[in-house]
Amino acid sequence: MTDDKDKPGVFKVACPCCGAALWVDGEGRAVLRSEKAPKKKGSLDEMLVKEKERQDGFGRKFEATFELQKERHAKADELFKKALEKAEQGEEEGG
């Protein structure tokens, strides 16, 4: 089996987004071969920094959710007190 990528009229195209390589037959306009781009290997330090950022993100999301729940609870308490006062005023006027 011959290597198609060495034929005349076959050219290599690199994807600008992912870096994958395609060998295209110019005459037949067909993709003959493709190779994925090699993955970048990060250092342990980079991985630790990413994990720390991810953990910090969880902490911020938890705090935001906690504050939102606290506000909702306070609003519900306020509405309950208003409804209770209204009910007590209605009993005094109707009684």
Helices and strands as residue ranges (DSSP letters): G 4-6, E 10-14, E 21-25, E 30-35, H 44-94
